[in-house]
Amino acid sequence: MPASPLDGVRVVDASTLFAGPLAATVLGDYGAEVIKVEHPSRGDPARGHGPAKDGVPLWWTMLGRNKKTVNLDLGKGAAVARRLIADADVLIENFRPGTLERWGLAPSVLHADNPGLVIARVTTYGQFGPYSGRPGFGTLAEAMSGFAAITGAPDGPPTLPPFGLADGIAALTCAQAIMTALYHRDVHGGGGQVIDLAIVEPMLTVLGMQAMVYDQLGVIQQRTGNRSVNNAPRNTYRTADGKWVAISTSAQAIAERVMRLVGRPELIGEPWFATGVGRAAHAGELDAAVGGWVAERDLATVVKAFDDAQAAVAPVYDIADVFADPQFQARDSVTTADDPVLGPVRMPGPLYRLSRTPGRISWTGRPRGADTDEVLAGLGYDEDARAALRAEGVI
């Protein structure tokens, strides 16, 4: 196997549920040694979220991949935690602000033990500010960031995504922040530092120019369903065989090709057609033209015609369609990993492809505490010491 780009990087994942743990999963896919720390009796709540098969939690099977699992009560076992973290490059945690400090594991204490440590603190609202002490989840970030307010039909309620969107975006941001801090430490000799990642803030970034438009023009974006305020036609359209396609015309040339394809070339000559904003103002007329054309043809005919015209289209897939699609199959986008109980399991592969040092899934999510003895033995705790810690409920 080729070398992994993060060989030699040790990550202690003391976070729970989604944002912090997924950031650790990304690092583990590229070779970091990830040690997942879980409470001895409760474990990560992700183990109980979502469906299970044969007693194996499927969410954890993916989220826990490439991680060693260690039982450790951080409150009772602060001394053990300090020894573990003293030998790490990265700590990821998502407790409420002040929790680590209450346990005697404040960043100042950890940096005294390990000056090069990168500490990623992931919370809904951040480490300071009037809301920093509130409990929170990604759903609240989706609401407060402005995402829900612009999502959904104009005459419908604000709409939340049916999956952890804000958590997922925060996780990818966290992994990037950790790599930035490690680069600063290792290339520029900058030492360790603390990353304060508020889940709500990356959502502000991915919402694009919404903040600038309000600041400069005083305009508050409204819900527009599947339409865009920046270009048209942009929507989902139903085919004659009851399927759906998504069409986007962000580029002017694509918009012109679409209108020629659907038999409305005269619209290209309208003054308003020359800009995306102008087309968006006439979205009703453009949607009627495109939607009427699509509705008379089946999915295969629509996709082929758009491909032939070099216009942008995609079928609206469910996960079964994703599994069957030749593009995803060719790239192994949903890859296969071996689980000791379930056998071969399908899950999304490593996030990106590196030509020299690709990511890989070495193992799926392991049982809680499976690596406690190995990891603690490496820290100098012999069998008797581990037995004592177990008796005290520390591990």
C-alpha positions in Angstrom: 0.0 0.0 0.0 1.3 3.5 -0.7 2.2 5.8 2.2 -0.6 7.8 3.6 -0.2 11.6 3.6 -1.0 11.9 7.4 1.1 9.0 8.6 2.5 10.0 12.0 -0.3 12.4 12.9 -2.1 11.3 16.0 -5.7 12.6 16.6 -7.7 12.2 19.8 -11.3 12.4 18.9 -13.2 13.3 22.1 -16.2 14.7 20.3 -19.6 13.1 19.8 -22.3 12.8 17.2 -21.5 14.3 13.8 -19.4 17.4 13.2 -16.3 16.7 15.3 -16.3 12.9 14.6 -16.7 13.4 10.9 -13.7 15.7 10.8 -11.7 13.0 12.6 -13.0 10.4 10.0 -11.7 12.6 7.2 -8.3 12.7 8.8 -8.3 9.0 9.5 -9.1 8.3 5.8 -5.8 9.8 4.9 -3.7 8.0 7.4 -3.9 9.9 10.7 -4.0 7.6 13.7 -7.4 8.5 15.2 -8.1 7.5 18.8 -11.8 7.8 19.6 -12.4 8.5 23.3 -15.9 7.5 24.6 -17.5 7.4 28.0 -17.2 3.9 29.5 -20.9 3.4 29.9 -22.6 5.8 27.4 -20.3 5.8 24.4 -20.9 8.1 21.4 -24.6 8.8 20.9 -24.0 8.1 17.2 -23.9 4.4 18.0 -27.6 4.7 18.8 -28.7 6.9 15.9 -30.4 5.6 12.8 -31.0 2.1 11.6 -29.0 -1.0 12.7 -28.5 -4.4 11.1 -27.8 -7.5 13.2 -27.2 -5.2 16.2 -24.6 -3.2 14.3 -25.4 0.6 14.1 -24.9 1.6 10.5 -24.2 5.3 11.1 -21.4 4.3 13.5 -20.0 1.7 11.0 -19.2 4.6 8.6 -18.5 7.4 11.1 -16.2 5.2 13.2 -14.1 3.9 10.4 -10.3 4.0 10.7 -10.6 4.9 14.4 -9.3 3.1 17.4 -11.8 3.1 20.2 -10.9 3.8 23.9 -13.2 3.9 26.9 -12.3 6.9 29.1 -14.3 9.1 31.5 -12.6 12.4 30.9 -13.9 13.9 34.1 -12.8 11.1 36.4 -9.7 10.3 34.3 -8.2 13.7 33.6 -4.7 12.4 34.5 -5.1 9.6 31.9 -6.5 12.0 29.4 -3.5 14.4 29.9 -1.1 11.5 29.3 -3.0 10.5 26.1 -3.2 14.0 24.8 0.4 14.8 25.6 1.4 12.3 22.9 -1.1 13.7 20.3 -1.0 16.2 17.5 -4.7 17.0 17.5 -7.5 17.0 20.0 -11.1 17.4 18.7 -13.8 18.1 21.3 -17.3 19.5 21.2 -18.3 19.9 24.9 -20.0 23.1 26.0 -17.5 25.9 26.6 -16.0 25.6 30.1 -16.3 21.8 30.3 -12.7 20.9 29.6 -11.7 23.7 32.0 -13.9 22.2 34.8 -12.2 18.8 34.3 -8.7 20.3 34.6 -8.1 19.9 30.9 -8.1 23.6 29.8 -6.1 24.4 26.7 -3.5 26.1 28.8 -3.0 22.9 30.8 -2.8 20.8 27.7 -0.4 23.1 26.0 1.8 23.1 29.0 2.1 19.3 28.5 2.2 19.5 24.7 3.1 22.9 23.2 2.5 21.7 19.7 -1.1 20.4 20.3 -3.8 21.6 17.9 -7.1 21.8 19.8 -10.3 21.9 17.7 -13.3 23.1 19.7 -16.5 22.5 17.9 -19.7 24.1 19.2 -22.9 25.5 17.8 -22.2 29.1 18.7 -18.5 29.2 19.5 -16.5 29.6 22.6 -17.6 33.2 23.4 -20.6 35.5 22.8 -24.0 35.6 24.6 -25.1 32.3 23.2 -21.9 30.3 23.8 -23.3 28.4 26.8 -26.5 27.3 25.1 -27.0 23.7 24.0 -27.2 23.4 20.3 -27.1 21.2 17.2 -26.6 21.6 13.5 -30.4 22.1 13.1 -30.2 25.3 15.1 -27.3 26.5 12.9 -29.4 25.8 9.8 -32.1 28.0 11.3 -30.0 30.9 12.6 -27.6 31.1 9.7 -30.4 32.2 7.3 -30.4 28.9 5.4 -33.9 27.7 6.5 -35.4 31.2 5.8 -34.5 31.0 2.1 -35.3 27.3 1.6 -38.7 26.0 0.6 -41.6 27.2 -1.5 -42.5 30.9 -1.4 -45.9 30.2 0.3 -44.5 27.4 2.5 -42.7 27.3 5.8 -38.9 27.7 6.3 -37.5 24.3 5.4 -34.7 22.3 7.2 -32.7 19.6 5.4 -33.5 16.0 6.3 -29.8 15.3 7.2 -27.0 17.0 9.1 -26.1 19.7 6.5 -24.6 22.2 9.0 -22.8 19.5 10.9 -21.3 18.1 7.6 -20.2 21.5 6.4 -18.7 22.2 9.9 -16.9 18.8 9.8 -15.2 19.5 6.5 -14.3 23.0 7.7 -12.9 21.6 10.9 -10.7 19.1 9.0 -9.4 22.0 6.8 -8.8 24.2 9.9 -6.8 21.4 11.6 -4.6 21.0 8.5 -4.1 24.7 8.3 -2.9 24.8 12.0 -0.7 21.7 11.5 0.9 23.4 8.4 1.5 26.6 10.5 3.1 24.5 13.2 5.2 22.2 11.1 6.3 24.5 8.3 6.4 27.8 10.0 7.3 26.6 13.5 4.3 28.3 15.0 3.5 25.8 17.8 0.0 24.5 18.7 -3.1 26.6 18.9 -6.8 26.5 19.6 -9.4 26.3 16.8 -12.8 27.9 17.8 -15.2 26.5 15.3 -18.9 27.6 15.6 -21.0 25.4 13.5 -23.2 28.3 12.5 -20.4 30.3 10.9 -19.4 28.0 7.9 -23.1 28.1 7.0 -22.9 31.9 6.6 -20.0 31.3 4.2 -21.7 28.7 2.0 -24.8 30.9 1.7 -22.7 33.1 -0.6 -23.4 36.7 -1.2 -26.5 37.0 1.0 -24.7 39.0 3.6 -23.1 41.4 1.1 -26.5 41.9 -0.7 -28.1 42.9 2.6 -25.2 45.1 3.6 -24.9 47.0 0.4 -28.5 46.9 -1.0 -30.7 46.2 2.1 -32.3 43.3 0.3 -33.3 40.2 2.4 -33.4 37.1 0.2 -36.8 35.3 0.2 -37.8 31.7 -0.4 -38.0 30.9 -4.1 -38.5 27.2 -4.2 -36.1 25.6 -6.7 -35.6 28.8 -8.6 -32.5 30.9 -8.2 -32.4 34.7 -7.8 -29.3 34.7 -9.9 -30.3 32.9 -13.1 -33.0 31.1 -15.0 -34.1 28.6 -16.1 -33.1 26.8 -13.0 -35.5 24.4 -11.5 -36.6 20.7 -11.4 -39.0 19.6 -14.2 -41.1 16.4 -14.4 -40.7 14.1 -17.4 -43.4 12.2 -19.3 -42.6 9.0 -17.4 -42.9 10.6 -14.0 -39.2 11.2 -13.4 -37.5 14.5 -12.6 -34.6 16.4 -14.0 -32.7 19.4 -12.6 -31.6 22.1 -15.1 -29.2 25.0 -14.4 -28.1 27.8 -16.7 -25.6 29.7 -14.7 -23.6 30.3 -17.9 -25.1 32.5 -20.6 -24.1 30.1 -23.4 -25.9 27.2 -21.6 -29.0 29.3 -21.2 -29.0 30.0 -25.0 -28.5 26.3 -25.8 -31.4 25.3 -23.6 -33.8 27.7 -25.3 -32.8 26.6 -28.7 -33.3 23.0 -27.6 -36.8 23.6 -26.3 -37.9 25.5 -29.4 -37.9 29.0 -28.0 -34.8 30.6 -29.7 -36.7 34.0 -30.0 -36.4 34.5 -26.3 -32.6 34.8 -26.6 -33.0 38.1 -28.4 -35.0 39.7 -25.5 -32.9 42.4 -23.7 -33.5 40.8 -20.3 -32.1 37.4 -21.5 -28.6 38.8 -21.6 -28.0 38.5 -17.9 -28.7 35.9 -15.2 -30.6 38.4 -13.1 -32.7 39.5 -16.1 -33.6 35.9 -16.8 -34.4 35.3 -13.2 -37.0 38.1 -13.3 -38.7 36.2 -16.2 -38.4 32.7 -14.5 -42.1 32.0 -15.0 -41.9 32.3 -18.7 -38.7 30.4 -19.0 -39.9 27.6 -16.7 -43.1 27.3 -18.8 -41.1 26.8 -21.9 -38.6 24.3 -20.5 -41.2 22.5 -18.3 -43.6 22.1 -21.2 -40.9 20.6 -23.4 -39.6 18.2 -20.7 -43.1 17.1 -19.9 -43.6 15.7 -23.4 -40.6 13.4 -23.2 -39.3 10.6 -21.1 -36.2 10.8 -18.9 -33.8 9.1 -21.2 -34.9 11.3 -24.2 -34.5 14.5 -22.2 -31.1 13.6 -20.8 -29.8 12.5 -24.3 -31.1 15.7 -26.0 -29.5 17.9 -23.4 -26.2 16.0 -23.6 -26.3 16.3 -27.4 -26.9 20.0 -27.2 -24.1 20.4 -24.6 -26.7 21.8 -22.1 -26.5 21.1 -18.4 -29.0 18.6 -17.0 -29.0 15.9 -14.3 -31.7 13.3 -13.3 -33.0 13.7 -9.8 -31.7 10.5 -8.1 -32.5 8.6 -5.0 -29.8 6.5 -3.4 -30.8 3.4 -5.4 -30.2 5.4 -8.6 -26.8 6.5 -7.2 -25.8 2.9 -6.7 -26.8 2.0 -10.3 -25.2 5.0 -12.1 -22.2 4.2 -14.3 -20.4 7.5 -13.4 -20.5 6.7 -9.7 -19.6 3.1 -10.4 -16.6 4.1 -12.5 -15.2 6.3 -9.8 -16.2 3.9 -6.9 -17.8 6.9 -5.3 -19.8 4.6 -3.0 -17.1 2.1 -2.2 -17.1 -1.2 -0.4 -15.5 -1.9 3.0 -15.4 -5.1 5.0 -17.1 -5.3 8.3 -16.4 -8.2 10.7 -20.1 -8.7 11.4 -21.9 -7.4 8.3 -19.4 -8.5 5.7 -19.1 -6.2 2.6 -20.8 -2.8 3.3 -21.2 0.1 0.9 -20.5 3.7 2.0 -19.1 6.9 0.6 -15.4 6.6 0.0 -12.6 9.0 1.0 -13.6 12.6 0.4 -11.1 13.5 -2.3 -8.6 11.7 -4.6 -4.8 12.2 -4.2 -2.8 10.8 -7.1 0.2 9.7 -5.0 -1.2 9.1 -1.5 -4.9 8.1 -1.8 -7.2 7.8 1.1 -8.5 4.4 2.2 -10.8 2.6 4.6 -8.8 0.2 6.7 -11.6 -0.9 8.9 -15.2 0.1 9.8 -16.5 1.4 13.1 -15.2 -0.8 15.9 -17.0 -1.9 19.1 -16.8 0.5 22.0 -13.5 0.3 23.9 -12.0 -2.3 21.6 -8.6 -0.7 21.7 -8.5 0.6 25.3 -5.9 -1.9 26.5 -3.6 -1.4 23.5 -3.6 2.4 23.7 -3.2 2.6 27.4 -0.5 0.0 27.4 1.3 2.3 25.0 1.0 5.1 27.5 2.7 3.0 30.2 -0.4 1.6 32.0 0.3 -2.1 32.8 -2.4 -4.7 33.3 -2.7 -4.0 37.0 -3.0 -0.3 36.5 -5.7 -0.8 33.8 -7.6 -3.1 36.1 -7.5 -0.4 38.8 -8.8 2.2 36.4 -11.6 -0.1 35.3 -12.6 -0.7 38.9 -12.8 3.1 39.4 -15.0 3.5 36.4 -12.3 5.6 34.6 -12.0 3.3 31.6 
